[in-house]
């Protein structure tokens, strides 16, 4: 699926929401952003801080699915633009159920690569850092350099022991 087809899907889903009188926001950026790095989510609805403007983002792997799946994911994100639906609460679930019943979608709060017919990305992460408790020996692994790694002395283990950071080789 290319960007033009993706945006056409978005317009269709918006029209379907309006036909069911689902109050999606009128302030949705018409451009859909493609996230080439996302591995643990298929899409996101992002609200601009201090504004009621929304941006929809989809992961690149979603473009390899069928049109109905893409529309279902886009519908999921569009429902987050409704007042009181930025979470997966009762109102969001009510609207999702309306879309599922009327248009045959399979909108859920969460889904998996397997459920979408996609190959899951390799989740094997490179361990770059290890923090060890000097008292109990508990090991904490990190992929990225964080405050825990750079300021280890500011933290303690749950047993109260001091921590020491090591760079993995």
KEKENU-474828 format. One record per residue (C-alpha): chain; x, y, z; residue in one letter. Coordinates in nm, 4 decimals. Last residue first. Layout:
// KEKENU-474828
<site ch="A" east="X" north="Y" up="Z" aa="A"/>
...
END
This chain:
// KEKENU-474828
<site ch="A" east="3.1205" north="-0.6381" up="2.5517" aa="X"/>
<site ch="A" east="2.8659" north="-0.5137" up="2.8009" aa="X"/>
<site ch="A" east="2.9419" north="-0.1826" up="2.9726" aa="X"/>
<site ch="A" east="2.9185" north="-0.2168" up="3.3478" aa="X"/>
<site ch="A" east="2.7171" north="-0.0193" up="3.6019" aa="X"/>
<site ch="A" east="2.7456" north="-0.0614" up="3.9803" aa="X"/>
<site ch="A" east="2.4535" north="-0.0474" up="4.2216" aa="X"/>
<site ch="A" east="2.4539" north="-0.0042" up="4.5962" aa="X"/>
<site ch="A" east="2.2318" north="-0.2316" up="4.8062" aa="X"/>
<site ch="A" east="1.9004" north="-0.1335" up="4.9611" aa="X"/>
<site ch="A" east="1.7298" north="-0.4654" up="4.8799" aa="X"/>
<site ch="A" east="1.5206" north="-0.2879" up="4.6111" aa="X"/>
<site ch="A" east="1.8538" north="-0.1848" up="4.4546" aa="X"/>
<site ch="A" east="1.9709" north="0.1717" up="4.5044" aa="X"/>
<site ch="A" east="1.9967" north="0.4717" up="4.2733" aa="X"/>
<site ch="A" east="2.1769" north="0.8074" up="4.2649" aa="X"/>
<site ch="A" east="2.5155" north="0.6264" up="4.2591" aa="X"/>
<site ch="A" east="2.4299" north="0.4870" up="3.9150" aa="X"/>
<site ch="A" east="2.4348" north="0.8321" up="3.7561" aa="X"/>
<site ch="A" east="2.5339" north="0.7528" up="3.3941" aa="X"/>
<site ch="A" east="2.3806" north="0.4045" up="3.3745" aa="X"/>
<site ch="A" east="2.0630" north="0.4693" up="3.5735" aa="X"/>
<site ch="A" east="2.0384" north="0.8091" up="3.4052" aa="X"/>
<site ch="A" east="2.0120" north="0.6252" up="3.0729" aa="X"/>
<site ch="A" east="2.2522" north="0.4762" up="2.8188" aa="X"/>
<site ch="A" east="2.0423" north="0.2480" up="2.6061" aa="X"/>
<site ch="A" east="2.0018" north="-0.1302" up="2.5848" aa="X"/>
<site ch="A" east="1.9775" north="-0.1885" up="2.9566" aa="X"/>
<site ch="A" east="2.0090" north="-0.4979" up="3.1735" aa="X"/>
<site ch="A" east="1.9525" north="-0.5159" up="3.5494" aa="X"/>
<site ch="A" east="2.1340" north="-0.7837" up="3.7475" aa="X"/>
<site ch="A" east="2.0624" north="-0.8720" up="4.1117" aa="X"/>
<site ch="A" east="2.3845" north="-0.9621" up="4.2961" aa="X"/>
<site ch="A" east="2.2347" north="-0.9203" up="4.6450" aa="X"/>
<site ch="A" east="2.4726" north="-0.6630" up="4.7963" aa="X"/>
<site ch="A" east="2.6732" north="-0.5063" up="4.5096" aa="X"/>
<site ch="A" east="2.3633" north="-0.4829" up="4.2937" aa="X"/>
<site ch="A" east="2.4675" north="-0.5173" up="3.9297" aa="X"/>
<site ch="A" east="2.3852" north="-0.2837" up="3.6404" aa="X"/>
<site ch="A" east="2.4412" north="-0.4162" up="3.2878" aa="X"/>
<site ch="A" east="2.4810" north="-0.2127" up="2.9747" aa="X"/>
<site ch="A" east="2.4806" north="-0.2711" up="2.5985" aa="X"/>
<site ch="A" east="2.2314" north="-0.5538" up="2.5689" aa="X"/>
<site ch="A" east="2.1430" north="-0.5801" up="2.2014" aa="X"/>
<site ch="A" east="1.7780" north="-0.6441" up="2.1595" aa="X"/>
<site ch="A" east="1.6242" north="-0.9587" up="2.0217" aa="X"/>
<site ch="A" east="1.2749" north="-0.8536" up="1.9279" aa="X"/>
<site ch="A" east="1.3097" north="-0.9776" up="1.5711" aa="X"/>
<site ch="A" east="1.0129" north="-0.8292" up="1.3914" aa="X"/>
<site ch="A" east="0.6858" north="-1.0229" up="1.3856" aa="X"/>
<site ch="A" east="0.5845" north="-1.1527" up="1.0435" aa="X"/>
<site ch="A" east="0.2459" north="-1.0113" up="0.9570" aa="X"/>
<site ch="A" east="-0.0942" north="-1.1782" up="0.9269" aa="X"/>
<site ch="A" east="-0.2668" north="-0.9116" up="1.1344" aa="X"/>
<site ch="A" east="-0.3409" north="-1.1550" up="1.4186" aa="X"/>
<site ch="A" east="0.0226" north="-1.2744" up="1.4013" aa="X"/>
<site ch="A" east="0.1568" north="-0.9210" up="1.4347" aa="X"/>
<site ch="A" east="-0.0531" north="-0.8772" up="1.7455" aa="X"/>
<site ch="A" east="-0.3537" north="-0.6706" up="1.8496" aa="X"/>
<site ch="A" east="-0.4492" north="-0.4301" up="2.1253" aa="X"/>
<site ch="A" east="-0.7574" north="-0.2235" up="2.2156" aa="X"/>
<site ch="A" east="-0.9518" north="-0.4010" up="1.9452" aa="X"/>
<site ch="A" east="-1.1113" north="-0.2951" up="1.6182" aa="X"/>
<site ch="A" east="-1.2021" north="-0.5959" up="1.4051" aa="X"/>
<site ch="A" east="-1.3923" north="-0.4167" up="1.1323" aa="X"/>
<site ch="A" east="-1.7086" north="-0.5505" up="0.9714" aa="X"/>
<site ch="A" east="-1.8465" north="-0.2083" up="0.8811" aa="X"/>
<site ch="A" east="-2.1587" north="-0.1672" up="1.0935" aa="X"/>
<site ch="A" east="-2.0886" north="-0.4066" up="1.3812" aa="X"/>
<site ch="A" east="-1.7154" north="-0.3292" up="1.4106" aa="X"/>
<site ch="A" east="-1.7670" north="0.0476" up="1.3773" aa="X"/>
<site ch="A" east="-2.0353" north="0.0500" up="1.6470" aa="X"/>
<site ch="A" east="-1.8189" north="-0.1701" up="1.8721" aa="X"/>
<site ch="A" east="-1.5296" north="0.0731" up="1.8346" aa="X"/>
<site ch="A" east="-1.7628" north="0.3609" up="1.9283" aa="X"/>
<site ch="A" east="-1.8739" north="0.1834" up="2.2481" aa="X"/>
<site ch="A" east="-1.5143" north="0.0811" up="2.3274" aa="X"/>
<site ch="A" east="-1.4005" north="0.4463" up="2.3025" aa="X"/>
<site ch="A" east="-1.6848" north="0.5519" up="2.5349" aa="X"/>
<site ch="A" east="-1.6048" north="0.2741" up="2.7830" aa="X"/>
<site ch="A" east="-1.2355" north="0.3568" up="2.8091" aa="X"/>
<site ch="A" east="-0.9527" north="0.2791" up="2.5695" aa="X"/>
<site ch="A" east="-0.7796" north="0.6150" up="2.6190" aa="X"/>
<site ch="A" east="-0.7980" north="0.9386" up="2.4193" aa="X"/>
<site ch="A" east="-1.1704" north="0.8734" up="2.4000" aa="X"/>
<site ch="A" east="-1.3213" north="1.1500" up="2.6145" aa="X"/>
<site ch="A" east="-1.3916" north="1.3768" up="2.3153" aa="X"/>
<site ch="A" east="-1.3364" north="1.1771" up="1.9972" aa="X"/>
<site ch="A" east="-0.9810" north="1.1876" up="1.8573" aa="X"/>
<site ch="A" east="-0.9048" north="0.8411" up="1.9961" aa="X"/>
<site ch="A" east="-1.1707" north="0.7022" up="1.7609" aa="X"/>
<site ch="A" east="-0.9467" north="0.8046" up="1.4711" aa="X"/>
<site ch="A" east="-0.6732" north="0.5720" up="1.5973" aa="X"/>
<site ch="A" east="-0.8920" north="0.2611" up="1.6038" aa="X"/>
<site ch="A" east="-1.0439" north="0.3586" up="1.2690" aa="X"/>
<site ch="A" east="-0.6923" north="0.3767" up="1.1220" aa="X"/>
<site ch="A" east="-0.6179" north="0.0258" up="1.2522" aa="X"/>
<site ch="A" east="-0.9432" north="-0.1092" up="1.1048" aa="X"/>
<site ch="A" east="-0.8794" north="0.0698" up="0.7757" aa="X"/>
<site ch="A" east="-0.5334" north="-0.0854" up="0.7511" aa="X"/>
<site ch="A" east="-0.6768" north="-0.4303" up="0.8263" aa="X"/>
<site ch="A" east="-0.9463" north="-0.3868" up="0.5621" aa="X"/>
<site ch="A" east="-0.6921" north="-0.2739" up="0.3007" aa="X"/>
<site ch="A" east="-0.4700" north="-0.5812" up="0.3377" aa="X"/>
<site ch="A" east="-0.1360" north="-0.5791" up="0.5152" aa="X"/>
<site ch="A" east="0.2102" north="-0.4755" up="0.3963" aa="X"/>
<site ch="A" east="0.1538" north="-0.1084" up="0.4821" aa="X"/>
<site ch="A" east="0.1307" north="-0.2079" up="0.8485" aa="X"/>
<site ch="A" east="0.5047" north="-0.2841" up="0.8434" aa="X"/>
<site ch="A" east="0.5794" north="0.0877" up="0.8015" aa="X"/>
<site ch="A" east="0.4280" north="0.1809" up="1.1334" aa="X"/>
<site ch="A" east="0.1346" north="0.4182" up="1.1295" aa="X"/>
<site ch="A" east="0.1096" north="0.7745" up="1.2638" aa="X"/>
<site ch="A" east="-0.2040" north="0.9832" up="1.3017" aa="X"/>
<site ch="A" east="-0.1630" north="1.3451" up="1.4081" aa="X"/>
<site ch="A" east="-0.4244" north="1.5240" up="1.6185" aa="X"/>
<site ch="A" east="-0.4939" north="1.8924" up="1.6807" aa="X"/>
<site ch="A" east="-0.6784" north="1.9883" up="1.9990" aa="X"/>
<site ch="A" east="-0.3970" north="2.2123" up="2.1072" aa="X"/>
<site ch="A" east="-0.1937" north="2.2636" up="2.4260" aa="X"/>
<site ch="A" east="0.0399" north="1.9764" up="2.3397" aa="X"/>
<site ch="A" east="-0.0359" north="1.8315" up="1.9964" aa="X"/>
<site ch="A" east="-0.2324" north="1.5092" up="2.0313" aa="X"/>
<site ch="A" east="-0.0769" north="1.1955" up="1.8893" aa="X"/>
<site ch="A" east="-0.2802" north="0.9038" up="1.7605" aa="X"/>
<site ch="A" east="-0.0533" north="0.6049" up="1.7202" aa="X"/>
<site ch="A" east="-0.0164" north="0.3088" up="1.4884" aa="X"/>
<site ch="A" east="0.1110" north="-0.0464" up="1.4639" aa="X"/>
<site ch="A" east="0.2930" north="-0.0606" up="1.7943" aa="X"/>
<site ch="A" east="0.5918" north="-0.2551" up="1.9268" aa="X"/>
<site ch="A" east="0.8330" north="-0.2220" up="1.6353" aa="X"/>
<site ch="A" east="0.8200" north="0.1461" up="1.5414" aa="X"/>
<site ch="A" east="1.1308" north="0.2583" up="1.3472" aa="X"/>
<site ch="A" east="0.9911" north="0.3390" up="0.9998" aa="X"/>
<site ch="A" east="0.7071" north="0.5530" up="1.1308" aa="X"/>
<site ch="A" east="0.4826" north="0.6631" up="0.8468" aa="X"/>
<site ch="A" east="0.2953" north="0.9871" up="0.9143" aa="X"/>
<site ch="A" east="-0.0563" north="1.0288" up="0.7812" aa="X"/>
<site ch="A" east="-0.1170" north="1.3726" up="0.6328" aa="X"/>
<site ch="A" east="-0.4710" north="1.5052" up="0.6793" aa="X"/>
<site ch="A" east="-0.3824" north="1.6448" up="1.0259" aa="X"/>
<site ch="A" east="-0.6942" north="1.5931" up="1.2350" aa="X"/>
<site ch="A" east="-0.8781" north="1.8956" up="1.3704" aa="X"/>
<site ch="A" east="-1.2423" north="1.8130" up="1.2987" aa="X"/>
<site ch="A" east="-1.2332" north="1.5660" up="1.5840" aa="X"/>
<site ch="A" east="-1.4313" north="1.2445" up="1.5589" aa="X"/>
<site ch="A" east="-1.7898" north="1.2672" up="1.6847" aa="X"/>
<site ch="A" east="-1.9296" north="0.9270" up="1.5799" aa="X"/>
<site ch="A" east="-2.2468" north="1.0183" up="1.3903" aa="X"/>
<site ch="A" east="-2.2547" north="0.6747" up="1.2230" aa="X"/>
<site ch="A" east="-2.2138" north="0.8407" up="0.8815" aa="X"/>
<site ch="A" east="-1.9404" north="1.0613" up="1.0314" aa="X"/>
<site ch="A" east="-1.7407" north="0.7586" up="1.1375" aa="X"/>
<site ch="A" east="-1.7821" north="0.6018" up="0.7929" aa="X"/>
<site ch="A" east="-1.6674" north="0.9260" up="0.6253" aa="X"/>
<site ch="A" east="-1.3564" north="0.9320" up="0.8465" aa="X"/>
<site ch="A" east="-1.2898" north="0.5670" up="0.7588" aa="X"/>
<site ch="A" east="-1.3127" north="0.6427" up="0.3873" aa="X"/>
<site ch="A" east="-1.0853" north="0.9471" up="0.4161" aa="X"/>
<site ch="A" east="-0.8266" north="0.7419" up="0.6049" aa="X"/>
<site ch="A" east="-0.8372" north="0.4645" up="0.3443" aa="X"/>
<site ch="A" east="-0.7758" north="0.7253" up="0.0716" aa="X"/>
<site ch="A" east="-0.4773" north="0.8514" up="0.2760" aa="X"/>
<site ch="A" east="-0.3307" north="0.5016" up="0.2835" aa="X"/>
<site ch="A" east="-0.3947" north="0.4495" up="-0.0884" aa="X"/>
<site ch="A" east="-0.2082" north="0.7735" up="-0.1665" aa="X"/>
<site ch="A" east="0.0750" north="0.6821" up="0.0740" aa="X"/>
<site ch="A" east="0.1364" north="0.3425" up="-0.0888" aa="X"/>
<site ch="A" east="0.0000" north="0.0000" up="0.0000" aa="X"/>
END
